[in-house]
Amino acid sequence: MLLLIVAAAMVAPFLLAFAGGEETAGAYLFAAAVTAMVGAGAYVASMGKRSPSGFRGALSVILLWWALVPAFAAPPLMAEGLSFADAYFEAVSALTTTGAWLSYEAAIASPSGMLWRAILQWLGGLASLAIAAAIFIRPAFIGIDTLLPPFSRGDRNSYLKPLRNAAVSFAAVYAVVTLAAFAAMAFAGAPTLDAVIMAMTTAASGGFIPRVEGVAAYNTNIEVALFFFTLLGGVNFILIARVIKTEREKLRDIETGAYLMIVIWAAILFWLTAGAGDVVLLGPQLFNAASLVTTNGYMIGETPPLLACLVTAIIGAAAVSTAGGFKVLRWLVIMRRAREEIRRLITPGAVFGRRRVANELGVWIHFLVFTMTLAFLLMALSIGGHSFDLAASAAVAALSNAGPLIALAGEQGDGYAVFEEPLRWLLCVGMILGRLEGAVALALVNRAFWRW
């Protein structure tokens, strides 16, 4: 089914390439045919067989999406002159909504290429929402209860069916948000194709702007529309779905307020470093804060300090959002644990009191894997001969799925082509791990986990 969806998604860029007389039209048609044939063959072969419903079955589907599907999405990009390894890198970058292009100018060189990358980001954003809501927002992973998803997740050992339910439940709402973003961009004066691409990538928190100048190429009205939908992309999508469907949720939403406060505090920090006192500078820094927290990564106005930008991108947005990063809910659990430990230090009676933070093991596992992976990527890129600023920017960009962050290093040239191929494979792994849980990442290398 995943391959059939990707094959169907190739129709739009094929038609655009065919109408524009692009040489890549045949590549889209060929890739769509091959992908559809393989997908249909796999579907027929699986008919009548019982699909695994446990965690291993769901993890297999997740791995197929993030690691195998990009191989089928790569051939149209190869028609642009890329090798398979380079095309696979860009396909992974698109599906994980990272937006780490080898060459930004090449990525926006053709209308069909821009549209295909935006479509892959959009599909990757929907997959991120479905996987998070169906699997990763359970207390075992995030350490806290949050808004219940608007679909059935069955019992606690059921994963594959809830994954399908999540994708079906979110698809319509996700499309409505994208259409609203397109209408806002078009009304603000963006060209039709630009509005389509920006709507899809903003909904997916992909950070893909179809102009070399970035956001600066558009007028203020488009910047306002981008800011609103960028900010919306970091909100818990379960909350958005319930608002659109006019459903009421009994559980208290503890995440959205914290997310908005992080954006505001980051904007104030950026404003202070950009020249506090000039109110005109506050608007652009608010835009930059929303872009970094949601891991879009594009910037306007004066660029904040590199360290502040990298830390902001690592924080991330809501757990069930298209943004990458560590996610707000986990920070809330860590802050609650810190507050509890401080309380025990200053209040002796609290030592024997009831623990207020439970189910936190998954949070600490993710924190450990996240920090160790970030350190490994930073060391590998530095050993590869790159400066610390460039290595740090690329490592954080890959693991937080915020590809445009590399521009902050100021020495990367036109994109990620500055890194040699072995390092690009490491960055590919980092982008995929950025979309996985720490516990899931550890399960991948645990032989006992895969024994049936």
MARTOR-926889 format. One record per residue: residue in one letter; x, y, z of N, C-alpha, C in turn. Coordinates in steps of 0.02 Angstrom, whole numbers, padded with zeros to 5 digits, always signed. Example, Ala and Ser with C-alpha at 12.3 -4.5 7.8 and 13.67 -1.06 7.14 Angstrom:
! residues 2
A+00660-00284+00390+00615-00225+00390+00660-00165+00390/S+00642-00112+00354+00684-00053+00357+00645+00002+00394/
***
This chain:
! residues 452
M+00041-00060+00000+00000+00000+00000+00043+00063+00000/L+00099+00061+00036+00143+00119+00037+00170+00133-00032/L+00190+00081-00068+00217+00090-00135+00163+00114-00183/L+00103+00090-00176+00049+00112-00220+00033+00186-00209/I+00037+00208-00146+00025+00278-00131+00079+00321-00164/V+00142+00299-00160+00197+00338-00190+00190+00339-00266/A+00170+00282-00295+00160+00279-00368+00106+00328-00390/A+00051+00331-00352-00003+00378-00369+00019+00450-00361/A+00064+00462-00313+00087+00530-00301+00131+00555-00358/M+00159+00510-00398+00202+00531-00454+00163+00558-00513/V+00098+00549-00513+00058+00570-00570+00061+00646-00579/A+00054+00684-00525+00052+00757-00529+00118+00785-00557/P+00177+00767-00530+00239+00793-00560+00250+00768-00631/F+00226+00708-00648+00231+00684-00717+00191+00729-00764/L+00129+00745-00745+00088+00788-00787+00119+00857-00794/L+00147+00883-00740+00179+00949-00742+00241+00947-00787/A+00281+00894-00782+00340+00887-00824+00321+00878-00897/F+00269+00839-00909+00246+00826-00978+00219+00890-01009/A+00179+00928-00971+00151+00990-00997+00206+01042-01010/G+00259+01041-00970+00312+01089-00978+00367+01067-01024/G+00360+01008-01054+00410+00982-01100+00475+00964-01067/E+00474+00946-01003+00535+00927-00968+00557+00857-00986/E+00622+00847-00987+00648+00781-01004+00636+00730-00949/T+00620+00752-00890+00610+00706-00833+00542+00673-00834/A+00498+00692-00881+00430+00664-00882+00432+00588-00889/G+00475+00562-00932+00480+00490-00941+00503+00455-00878/A+00547+00488-00840+00571+00457-00778+00515+00450-00727/Y+00472+00499-00723+00414+00494-00677+00368+00437-00698/L+00355+00432-00764+00311+00380-00789+00341+00311-00776/F+00406+00303-00790+00439+00239-00779+00439+00221-00705/A+00458+00269-00662+00461+00256-00591+00392+00239-00563/A+00340+00274-00587+00272+00260-00563+00251+00189-00583/A+00268+00169-00644+00249+00103-00667+00284+00048-00627/V+00350+00056-00617+00388+00006-00579+00363+00003-00507/T+00353+00061-00476+00330+00063-00406+00261+00031-00399/A+00217+00046-00447+00149+00018-00445+00151-00058-00455/M+00194-00082-00500+00199-00154-00511+00225-00190-00450/V+00278-00163-00420+00306-00195-00360+00255-00192-00303/G+00223-00135-00295+00173-00128-00242+00114-00175-00252/A+00089-00180-00314+00033-00224-00328+00053-00297-00318/G+00115-00315-00340+00138-00383-00331+00144-00402-00257/A+00170-00355-00217+00175-00368-00146+00106-00374-00114/Y+00059-00333-00138-00008-00335-00110-00042-00402-00126/V-00035-00426-00188-00065-00489-00208-00033-00547-00169/A+00034-00543-00161+00069-00597-00126+00048-00601-00053/S+00025-00544-00025+00007-00544+00046-00066-00560+00059/M-00105-00567+00005-00176-00582+00013-00186-00650+00046/G-00231-00651+00094-00246-00713+00129-00199-00730+00185/K-00147-00688+00195-00099-00700+00248-00113-00653+00306/R-00102-00679+00365-00116-00639+00425-00058-00591+00436/S-00074-00527+00442-00022-00477+00454-00008-00472+00528/P+00056-00464+00548+00072-00457+00619+00045-00391+00646/S+00012-00395+00703-00019-00335+00732+00021-00307+00790/G+00074-00342+00810+00113-00319+00867+00161-00264+00849/F+00204-00249+00897+00250-00193+00888+00301-00207+00833/R+00322-00270+00827+00370-00286+00774+00340-00276+00705/G+00277-00292+00697+00245-00281+00633+00240-00207+00616/A+00221-00167+00666+00216-00095+00654+00285-00065+00641/L+00336-00088+00678+00403-00063+00667+00428-00081+00597/S+00410-00140+00573+00429-00160+00505+00400-00112+00454/V+00337-00093+00463+00305-00046+00417+00339+00022+00420/I+00355+00044+00481+00389+00109+00489+00457+00109+00454/L+00494+00054+00461+00560+00050+00429+00554+00047+00354/L+00503+00012+00329+00492+00010+00257+00478+00080+00230/W+00440+00119+00268+00423+00187+00245+00484+00232+00244/W+00522+00233+00298+00577+00281+00303+00639+00260+00264/A+00650+00194+00256+00713+00170+00227+00705+00141+00157/L+00651+00104+00143+00643+00071+00079+00606+00113+00027/V+00552+00145+00047+00512+00185+00000+00553+00239-00034/P+00601+00272+00000+00642+00322-00035+00679+00294-00096/A+00695+00229-00095+00729+00199-00153+00683+00200-00215/F+00618+00194-00205+00570+00198-00261+00554+00270-00279/A+00563+00316-00232+00551+00387-00247+00611+00421-00279/A+00668+00387-00280+00730+00417-00304+00737+00422-00380/P+00714+00373-00420+00726+00376-00493+00707+00441-00528/P+00650+00473-00512+00637+00538-00544+00690+00590-00529/L+00720+00586-00470+00773+00633-00452+00837+00616-00488/M+00847+00552-00504+00906+00532-00543+00904+00562-00613/A+00843+00573-00638+00837+00603-00705+00862+00674-00706/E+00872+00705-00647+00899+00772-00644+00975+00773-00646/G+01005+00713-00651+01077+00708-00655+01110+00683-00592/L+01071+00661-00543+01099+00636-00480+01114+00562-00486/S+01164+00540-00448+01176+00468-00442+01121+00438-00398/F+01117+00371-00396+01065+00340-00354+01076+00358-00281/A+01139+00358-00258+01152+00375-00188+01130+00446-00171/D+01144+00493-00217+01124+00562-00205+01048+00570-00208/A+01017+00535-00256+00944+00539-00262+00910+00507-00201/Y+00939+00453-00176+00912+00421-00116+00918+00469-00056/F+00974+00504-00051+00984+00553+00003+00929+00606+00000/E+00915+00632-00058+00864+00684-00064+00794+00656-00051/A+00782+00594-00071+00717+00563-00058+00706+00553+00016/V+00758+00529+00052+00753+00522+00124+00743+00590+00156/S+00780+00640+00132+00774+00707+00158+00703+00734+00150/A+00671+00717+00093+00603+00741+00081+00553+00703+00123/L+00556+00637+00125+00507+00597+00161+00510+00610+00237/T+00570+00623+00263+00576+00638+00334+00562+00712+00348/T+00542+00749+00297+00527+00821+00301+00587+00862+00325/T+00647+00837+00311+00707+00872+00333+00723+00932+00288/G+00717+00922+00223+00733+00976+00176+00808+00988+00170/A+00848+00934+00173+00920+00940+00166+00939+00924+00095/W+00941+00975+00052+00955+00964-00019+01030+00968-00032/L+01054+00927-00078+01124+00929-00096+01141+00997-00128/S+01096+01022-00168+01103+01088-00198+01035+01120-00200/Y+01028+01176-00166+00962+01209-00163+00942+01234-00232/E+00990+01260-00270+00974+01285-00337+00950+01228-00381/A+00981+01169-00375+00960+01112-00415+00891+01087-00392/A+00877+01092-00328+00813+01068-00302+00754+01108-00328/I+00766+01172-00344+00712+01215-00369+00721+01231-00443/A+00764+01193-00477+00780+01208-00547+00721+01194-00593/S+00682+01142-00579+00626+01123-00623+00561+01122-00583/P+00506+01142-00615+00441+01141-00580+00422+01071-00555/S+00433+01020-00597+00414+00952-00576+00457+00928-00518/G+00522+00946-00518+00566+00926-00463+00545+00958-00398/M+00527+01022-00401+00503+01056-00340+00439+01023-00315/L+00393+01009-00361+00329+00980-00340+00339+00911-00311/W+00383+00870-00341+00394+00803-00316+00424+00804-00246/R+00471+00847-00234+00500+00854-00167+00447+00876-00116/A+00405+00923-00137+00352+00947-00092+00301+00893-00077/I+00284+00853-00127+00236+00798-00117+00265+00746-00069/L+00329+00730-00078+00361+00682-00033+00361+00709+00039/Q+00375+00773+00046+00372+00803+00113+00302+00799+00142/W+00253+00812+00101+00183+00810+00125+00164+00740+00148/L+00183+00690+00108+00169+00620+00127+00207+00602+00190/G+00270+00626+00195+00309+00613+00255+00280+00645+00317/G+00251+00705+00308+00218+00738+00364+00157+00699+00388/L+00116+00674+00342+00058+00634+00360+00080+00570+00395/A+00133+00539+00370+00158+00478+00401+00183+00492+00472/S+00217+00548+00482+00241+00567+00548+00184+00575+00597/L+00130+00607+00575+00072+00616+00618+00040+00549+00636/A+00031+00506+00586-00002+00442+00597+00040+00398+00644/I+00105+00395+00632+00149+00353+00674+00151+00379+00745/A+00156+00445+00753+00158+00473+00820+00093+00460+00858/A+00036+00473+00826-00028+00466+00860-00045+00394+00874/A-00027+00348+00829-00046+00278+00837+00000+00241+00884/I+00064+00262+00886+00114+00222+00923+00151+00262+00975/F+00180+00320+00955+00230+00352+00996+00204+00399+01050/I+00140+00413+01053+00117+00456+01107+00090+00417+01167/R+00102+00353+01167+00084+00313+01225+00132+00329+01283/P+00109+00326+01344+00151+00344+01402+00217+00307+01404/A+00220+00247+01376+00282+00209+01376+00337+00245+01338/F+00318+00288+01290+00368+00324+01251+00377+00396+01272/I+00323+00430+01292+00328+00501+01307+00320+00516+01381/G+00304+00465+01421+00303+00472+01493+00244+00509+01523/I+00194+00525+01482+00139+00566+01507+00078+00554+01464/D+00019+00561+01493-00043+00557+01454-00057+00623+01420/T-00082+00620+01359-00098+00681+01322-00166+00673+01290/L-00181+00715+01242-00246+00711+01209-00255+00643+01175/L-00314+00614+01184-00328+00550+01152-00340+00561+01077/P-00312+00519+01034-00322+00527+00962-00394+00514+00942/P-00417+00545+00887-00487+00536+00865-00498+00472+00825/F-00468+00417+00846-00477+00353+00813-00463+00299+00864/S-00482+00239+00849-00473+00183+00896-00402+00156+00891/R-00369+00149+00950-00303+00119+00952-00306+00047+00979/G-00365+00022+00994-00371-00045+01018-00337-00055+01085/D-00313-00117+01097-00278-00129+01160-00206-00106+01154/R-00171-00110+01210-00103-00082+01212-00053-00119+01169/N-00069-00182+01149-00024-00221+01107-00043-00216+01033/S-00090-00175+01017-00112-00167+00948-00079-00106+00917/Y-00046-00114+00860-00009-00059+00831-00024-00049+00756/L-00027-00103+00718-00033-00096+00646-00101-00069+00625/K-00154-00095+00654-00221-00070+00638-00230+00003+00659/P-00208+00023+00720-00212+00094+00738-00172+00139+00690/L-00118+00112+00661-00079+00150+00613-00120+00166+00551/R-00157+00116+00528-00202+00128+00470-00258+00176+00490/N-00286+00166+00549-00340+00210+00571-00316+00283+00576/A-00255+00292+00601-00228+00359+00608-00219+00393+00540/A-00191+00356+00492-00180+00385+00426-00246+00405+00394/V-00296+00362+00400-00362+00378+00370-00395+00436+00406/S-00390+00437+00472-00423+00489+00512-00392+00557+00500/F-00326+00559+00494-00291+00623+00488-00288+00649+00417/A-00294+00606+00367-00283+00626+00297-00328+00684+00277/A-00393+00680+00294-00440+00732+00273-00425+00798+00308/V-00412+00795+00373-00397+00857+00410-00331+00887+00386/Y-00282+00845+00374-00217+00867+00349-00225+00901+00281/A-00268+00873+00239-00281+00903+00174-00316+00971+00181/V-00362+00975+00228-00397+01039+00240-00348+01093+00261/V-00303+01076+00307-00253+01124+00329-00209+01146+00271/T-00190+01098+00228-00149+01114+00170-00185+01159+00121/L-00248+01145+00108-00288+01186+00063-00297+01257+00091/A-00306+01262+00156-00312+01328+00187-00247+01367+00179/A-00190+01332+00187-00125+01365+00179-00116+01387+00106/F-00137+01345+00059-00132+01365-00012-00174+01426-00027/A-00235+01426-00001-00280+01484-00013-00250+01547+00016/A-00220+01542+00075-00190+01601+00107-00130+01626+00067/M-00087+01580+00043-00029+01600+00004-00050+01631-00063/A-00099+01600-00095-00121+01626-00160-00155+01694-00152/F-00195+01701-00100-00229+01765-00088-00178+01820-00071/A-00123+01800-00040-00071+01849-00022-00028+01869-00081/G-00036+01834-00138-00001+01855-00198+00052+01807-00223/A+00058+01747-00195+00108+01700-00219+00086+01668-00284/P+00131+01656-00331+00114+01619-00392+00085+01551-00374/T+00044+01524-00419+00006+01463-00403+00051+01406-00383/L+00103+01390-00423+00146+01334-00406+00183+01347-00341/D+00207+01408-00331+00240+01424-00268+00194+01415-00209/A+00131+01436-00217+00082+01429-00163+00069+01355-00147/V+00065+01313-00199+00055+01242-00189+00113+01212-00150/I+00174+01227-00172+00233+01198-00140+00240+01223-00068/M+00231+01288-00057+00238+01314+00011+00183+01288+00057/A+00123+01279+00030+00068+01252+00070+00084+01181+00093/M+00108+01139+00047+00123+01069+00064+00182+01064+00112/T+00234+01102+00098+00294+01097+00141+00283+01130+00209/T+00242+01182+00213+00229+01214+00277+00186+01168+00321/A+00136+01136+00290+00096+01088+00328+00139+01031+00355/A+00191+01013+00316+00235+00958+00336+00295+00980+00376/S+00301+01046+00389+00360+01074+00424+00425+01055+00388/G+00423+01060+00321+00481+01040+00281+00531+01094+00266/G+00511+01158+00273+00559+01212+00263+00583+01220+00191/F+00540+01204+00142+00559+01207+00072+00526+01268+00039/I+00566+01318+00024+00541+01378-00009+00565+01378-00082/P+00521+01383-00131+00541+01375-00201+00574+01435-00233/R+00614+01471-00196+00652+01528-00222+00721+01527-00191/V+00772+01546-00229+00840+01548-00203+00846+01598-00146/E+00809+01653-00151+00812+01704-00099+00775+01684-00036/G+00739+01628-00037+00701+01607+00020+00638+01648+00031/V+00620+01657+00093+00559+01694+00110+00564+01766+00088/A+00626+01792+00085+00636+01863+00066+00613+01877-00005/A+00601+01826-00045+00579+01837-00114+00505+01856-00118/Y+00469+01852-00062+00397+01864-00062+00381+01926-00021/N+00319+01948-00028+00298+02009+00007+00279+01993+00080/T+00264+02046+00116+00249+02039+00188+00187+01998+00201/N+00137+02003+00158+00075+01964+00168+00089+01889+00165/I+00133+01868+00120+00150+01798+00116+00189+01776+00178/E+00232+01820+00203+00269+01805+00264+00221+01795+00323/V+00168+01836+00326+00119+01829+00380+00083+01762+00373/A+00063+01744+00312+00029+01680+00301+00075+01622+00319/L+00138+01627+00299+00187+01575+00315+00195+01568+00391/F+00198+01624+00425+00207+01623+00498+00148+01587+00531/F+00088+01603+00511+00029+01573+00543+00028+01498+00533/F+00040+01474+00472+00035+01402+00460+00098+01366+00484/T+00154+01401+00487+00213+01372+00518+00200+01360+00592/L+00172+01410+00626+00155+01403+00696+00103+01348+00707/L+00054+01344+00662+00003+01293+00667+00033+01223+00658/G+00085+01218+00618+00116+01153+00606+00148+01123+00668/G+00162+01164+00718+00192+01138+00779+00142+01121+00834/V+00079+01136+00822+00026+01121+00871+00008+01047+00868/N-00012+01019+00924-00034+00949+00926-00090+00939+00875/F-00078+00895+00825-00126+00887+00771-00191+00854+00795/I-00188+00817+00850-00250+00789+00878-00296+00846+00899/L-00267+00899+00928-00307+00957+00947-00336+00991+00886/I-00296+00998+00833-00321+01029+00771-00378+00987+00742/A-00369+00921+00740-00421+00877+00713-00485+00882+00752/R-00480+00886+00818-00540+00890+00860-00575+00957+00852/V-00536+01010+00843-00566+01076+00832-00603+01078+00766/I-00572+01052+00713-00603+01051+00647-00666+01007+00647/K-00662+00951+00682-00719+00905+00684-00768+00923+00740/T-00755+00979+00775-00797+01002+00831-00808+00948+00883/E-00756+00911+00898-00759+00860+00950-00729+00887+01014/R-00753+00863+01070-00728+00885+01135-00685+00831+01165/E-00633+00852+01198-00585+00807+01230-00586+00817+01305/K-00591+00763+01342-00594+00768+01415-00527+00784+01445/L-00472+00757+01418-00407+00769+01447-00384+00840+01435/R-00348+00867+01482-00323+00934+01477-00262+00936+01431/D-00260+00984+01387-00203+00992+01342-00149+01032+01378/I-00095+00998+01397-00041+01031+01434+00017+01051+01389/E+00010+01037+01324+00067+01044+01279+00066+01109+01239/T+00007+01129+01215+00003+01186+01170+00027+01250+01203/G+00006+01262+01265+00028+01322+01300+00103+01324+01309/A+00133+01266+01326+00206+01264+01334+00241+01277+01268/Y+00213+01249+01214+00242+01259+01147+00241+01333+01128/L+00186+01366+01138+00181+01437+01121+00227+01480+01165/M+00234+01461+01228+00280+01498+01272+00352+01491+01249/I+00370+01431+01226+00438+01420+01201+00452+01465+01140/V+00402+01469+01096+00410+01513+01037+00420+01585+01058/I+00380+01607+01107+00385+01677+01129+00452+01691+01162/W+00474+01645+01207+00538+01655+01240+00596+01653+01190/A+00593+01608+01142+00645+01606+01090+00646+01670+01050/A+00587+01697+01034+00584+01759+00996+00615+01817+01036/I+00601+01819+01101+00630+01872+01143+00705+01866+01146/L+00730+01804+01152+00802+01793+01153+00834+01816+01088/F+00803+01797+01032+00829+01818+00967+00827+01893+00960/W+00774+01923+00985+00766+01996+00980+00820+02032+01021/L+00835+02006+01080+00887+02036+01122+00955+02034+01088/T+00969+01979+01054+01033+01974+01020+01034+02014+00955/A+00974+02030+00928+00971+02067+00865+00969+02142+00876/G+00963+02164+00938+00960+02235+00952+00896+02255+00986/A+00890+02237+01050+00830+02253+01088+00818+02328+01090/G+00755+02345+01089+00736+02416+01090+00705+02437+01024/D+00724+02403+00970+00695+02417+00905+00637+02369+00894/V+00576+02393+00902+00517+02351+00897+00510+02320+00828/V+00536+02353+00777+00530+02328+00709+00564+02260+00702/L+00616+02248+00742+00653+02185+00738+00617+02127+00772/L+00566+02141+00811+00532+02088+00849+00492+02042+00804/G+00458+02069+00753+00418+02028+00708+00458+01975+00672/P+00513+01994+00638+00554+01943+00606+00581+01890+00653/Q+00599+01910+00714+00625+01860+00761+00570+01814+00787/L+00509+01838+00791+00453+01794+00808+00442+01743+00753/F+00449+01765+00691+00445+01719+00633+00501+01667+00638/N+00562+01689+00652+00618+01644+00656+00610+01593+00712/A+00583+01616+00768+00573+01571+00825+00523+01516+00807/A+00467+01535+00776+00417+01486+00755+00447+01437+00704/S+00487+01463+00658+00518+01421+00607+00566+01371+00637/L+00605+01391+00687+00654+01346+00717+00623+01295+00764/V+00574+01317+00805+00542+01270+00851+00505+01216+00812/T+00475+01234+00755+00439+01185+00714+00486+01150+00665/T+00550+01164+00669+00603+01133+00629+00593+01143+00554/N+00562+01199+00535+00562+01218+00464+00632+01243+00446/G+00658+01289+00486+00727+01310+00478+00741+01368+00434/Y+00691+01396+00398+00705+01455+00357+00700+01517+00401/M+00737+01569+00381+00744+01628+00423+00732+01691+00382/I+00713+01744+00417+00708+01810+00387+00742+01861+00432/G+00758+01919+00406+00788+01971+00446+00857+01953+00470/E+00877+01980+00527+00943+01968+00555+00947+01898+00585/T+01000+01862+00569+01007+01793+00592+01029+01792+00665/P+00993+01754+00708+01012+01748+00779+01078+01710+00785/P+01108+01709+00845+01169+01670+00855+01159+01596+00841/L+01211+01564+00814+01206+01494+00793+01185+01449+00851/L+01217+01456+00909+01201+01412+00966+01128+01417+00986/A+01101+01477+00989+01031+01486+01008+00985+01453+00956/C+01003+01458+00893+00962+01427+00840+00963+01350+00846/L+01022+01322+00857+01027+01249+00861+00989+01222+00921/V+00995+01255+00979+00959+01233+01039+00884+01238+01028/T+00861+01291+00996+00789+01300+00983+00763+01245+00938/A+00802+01227+00886+00780+01173+00841+00778+01106+00876/I+00824+01094+00922+00825+01031+00958+00763+01024+01002/I+00738+01079+01031+00680+01076+01075+00621+01044+01040/G+00606+01066+00978+00549+01038+00942+00482+01064+00964/A+00430+01038+00934+00362+01062+00948+00321+01006+00980/A+00256+01002+00964+00211+00954+00995+00229+00883+00974/A+00211+00835+01017+00227+00765+01003+00193+00740+00941/V+00129+00758+00931+00093+00738+00871+00090+00798+00824/S+00146+00812+00794+00151+00866+00745+00199+00844+00692/T+00203+00882+00638+00250+00864+00584+00320+00889+00599/A+00329+00925+00653+00396+00950+00672+00439+00894+00698/G+00505+00905+00694+00552+00857+00722+00574+00879+00791/G+00636+00864+00809+00662+00885+00874+00644+00837+00930/F+00661+00857+00991+00651+00814+01049+00578+00812+01072/K+00540+00862+01058+00469+00869+01072+00455+00897+01142/V+00404+00940+01145+00388+00978+01205+00368+00932+01263/L+00328+00880+01249+00304+00837+01303+00361+00806+01342/R+00413+00787+01307+00470+00756+01342+00505+00807+01386/W+00511+00868+01362+00542+00920+01404+00500+00932+01467/L+00433+00928+01459+00390+00937+01518+00402+00882+01569/V+00411+00820+01545+00425+00765+01591+00492+00775+01625/I+00543+00797+01588+00609+00808+01617+00606+00865+01668/M+00569+00919+01652+00563+00975+01699+00526+00953+01762/R+00475+00912+01753+00438+00888+01812+00483+00845+01856/R+00523+00803+01824+00570+00762+01863+00620+00806+01900/A+00647+00857+01866+00694+00902+01899+00661+00938+01958/R+00599+00960+01948+00564+00995+02002+00553+00947+02061/E+00537+00885+02046+00525+00836+02100+00589+00822+02138/E+00645+00817+02103+00708+00804+02137+00730+00863+02180/I+00719+00923+02155+00735+00983+02194+00691+00987+02256/R+00628+00968+02247+00581+00968+02303+00604+00919+02357/R+00630+00862+02337+00654+00812+02385+00716+00837+02421/L+00756+00878+02387+00816+00904+02418+00801+00956+02471/I+00750+00997+02458+00736+01052+02505+00681+01036+02554/T+00643+00982+02542+00589+00962+02587+00600+00890+02608/P+00626+00877+02666+00642+00808+02688+00581+00762+02684/G+00522+00788+02701+00463+00745+02701+00445+00720+02632/A+00470+00753+02579+00453+00733+02511+00490+00670+02490/V+00543+00651+02527+00582+00592+02509+00539+00530+02510/F+00493+00527+02557+00450+00468+02564+00382+00478+02532/G+00373+00533+02497+00309+00547+02465+00300+00508+02401/R+00240+00513+02374+00224+00478+02312+00257+00512+02253/R+00284+00472+02208+00316+00499+02148+00263+00530+02103/R+00276+00589+02079+00228+00624+02036+00242+00613+01962/V+00300+00586+01947+00319+00573+01877+00325+00498+01868/A+00285+00470+01824+00286+00398+01810+00298+00387+01735/N+00314+00325+01718+00323+00306+01647+00375+00349+01611/E+00429+00366+01647+00478+00411+01617+00536+00375+01585/L+00538+00308+01588+00595+00271+01561+00603+00284+01486/G+00546+00284+01450+00550+00296+01378+00579+00364+01361/V+00563+00414+01402+00590+00481+01391+00665+00482+01398/W+00690+00449+01451+00762+00450+01462+00799+00408+01411/I+00768+00353+01388+00799+00314+01335+00805+00356+01271/H+00751+00392+01255+00753+00435+01195+00805+00490+01204/F+00809+00519+01263+00858+00571+01276+00928+00545+01267/L+00941+00485+01292+01007+00455+01287+01025+00441+01214/V+00979+00410+01177+00993+00394+01107+01000+00458+01066/F+00958+00507+01080+00960+00570+01043+01028+00605+01053/T+01049+00611+01116+01112+00646+01129+01172+00607+01104/M+01171+00541+01111+01228+00502+01087+01233+00503+01011/T+01176+00500+00978+01176+00504+00905+01200+00572+00882/L+01178+00625+00915+01200+00693+00898+01275+00699+00908/A+01301+00673+00963+01373+00676+00976+01412+00637+00924/F+01386+00578+00905+01421+00537+00855+01422+00572+00787/L+01366+00601+00766+01365+00637+00703+01412+00697+00704/L+01412+00733+00760+01456+00791+00766+01530+00770+00761/M+01547+00716+00795+01616+00693+00792+01635+00668+00723/A+01590+00631+00691+01605+00604+00625+01614+00659+00573/L+01570+00710+00576+01576+00765+00528+01638+00807+00541/S+01656+00814+00605+01716+00852+00622+01779+00814+00600/I+01780+00749+00613+01836+00708+00591+01842+00708+00515/G+01786+00716+00482+01786+00719+00409+01817+00782+00381/G+01839+00827+00424+01876+00886+00401+01835+00949+00398/H+01775+00949+00427+01732+01007+00424+01736+01047+00489/S+01723+01111+00485+01727+01154+00543+01674+01135+00594/F+01685+01155+00656+01638+01138+00710+01569+01167+00696/D+01566+01230+00673+01501+01261+00659+01463+01224+00606/L+01497+01204+00552+01464+01168+00499+01443+01098+00522/A+01487+01064+00559+01471+00997+00584+01412+01000+00632/A+01412+01049+00677+01357+01055+00725+01291+01071+00690/S+01294+01116+00642+01233+01135+00605+01204+01075+00568/A+01247+01037+00534+01223+00980+00495+01198+00924+00540/A+01233+00912+00595+01212+00858+00641+01143+00874+00671/V+01135+00934+00696+01070+00954+00724+01017+00956+00671/A+01034+00980+00611+00985+00983+00557+00960+00914+00538/A+01005+00865+00535+00985+00797+00516+00943+00765+00570/L+00966+00767+00632+00932+00732+00686+00867+00766+00706/S+00863+00833+00698+00802+00870+00713+00758+00879+00652/N+00779+00852+00595+00741+00858+00532+00728+00931+00514/A+00781+00971+00519+00777+01042+00503+00834+01060+00455/G+00830+01034+00394+00883+01040+00345+00910+01110+00332/P+00867+01161+00324+00893+01228+00308+00938+01258+00362/L+00944+01227+00420+00988+01253+00473+01060+01257+00450/I+01079+01217+00401+01149+01217+00380+01170+01284+00352/A+01122+01323+00328+01138+01389+00301+01166+01436+00354/L+01152+01422+00418+01176+01465+00472+01251+01460+00482/A+01282+01405+00458+01354+01398+00465+01391+01445+00419/G+01359+01466+00364+01388+01516+00320+01445+01494+00277/E+01457+01427+00272+01514+01404+00232+01498+01339+00195/Q+01434+01323+00190+01415+01259+00161+01407+01262+00085/G+01416+01321+00055+01406+01326-00017+01332+01325-00032/D+01312+01280-00077+01243+01279-00100+01201+01226-00066/G+01230+01184-00024+01191+01132+00009+01235+01078+00039/Y+01206+01018+00047+01240+00963+00081+01289+00927+00037/A+01299+00949-00025+01350+00919-00068+01420+00931-00042/V+01427+00976+00007+01491+00990+00037+01518+00929+00076/F+01472+00884+00094+01493+00824+00131+01506+00766+00082/E+01558+00728+00097+01574+00671+00055+01521+00617+00064/E+01520+00569+00017+01467+00519+00016+01463+00477+00080/P+01519+00453+00109+01510+00415+00172+01475+00456+00227/L+01490+00521+00231+01458+00563+00281+01384+00574+00265/R+01368+00575+00201+01298+00583+00182+01256+00524+00204/W+01286+00463+00201+01249+00405+00224+01237+00410+00300/L+01285+00436+00336+01275+00446+00408+01220+00497+00420/L+01218+00550+00379+01165+00600+00386+01097+00570+00369/C+01096+00524+00320+01034+00489+00304+01008+00450+00364/V+01053+00414+00396+01035+00376+00457+01010+00424+00511/G+01044+00481+00517+01023+00530+00567+00953+00557+00553/M+00936+00569+00489+00869+00594+00472+00816+00542+00489/I+00831+00478+00475+00782+00425+00490+00775+00416+00565/L+00831+00417+00601+00828+00410+00674+00791+00469+00705/G+00795+00527+00673+00758+00585+00698+00683+00575+00697/R+00659+00529+00656+00588+00514+00652+00569+00452+00693/L+00618+00421+00726+00605+00362+00766+00613+00378+00840/E+00586+00335+00882+00595+00341+00954+00661+00309+00974/G+00688+00333+01030+00750+00304+01055+00743+00230+01070/A+00686+00211+01100+00675+00141+01115+00670+00099+01051/V+00640+00128+01000+00635+00094+00936+00704+00086+00904/A+00744+00139+00908+00811+00136+00880+00853+00081+00914/L+00846+00074+00980+00881+00021+01015+00855-00048+00994/A+00789-00053+00981+00760-00117+00961+00789-00140+00894/L+00808-00094+00852+00834-00112+00786+00898-00153+00791/V+00937-00141+00843+01001-00177+00850+00997-00231+00903/N+00937-00247+00926+00927-00299+00977+00904-00363+00942/R+00948-00413+00939+00931-00475+00904+00872-00510+00936/A+00868-00508+01002+00812-00542+01036+00745-00513+01016/F+00743-00448+01001+00680-00416+00983+00651-00444+00918/W+00695-00464+00871+00673-00487+00806+00660-00562+00803/R+00671-00597+00857+00657-00670+00858+00583-00682+00864/W+00555-00720+00817+00483-00734+00818+00469-00796+00859/
***
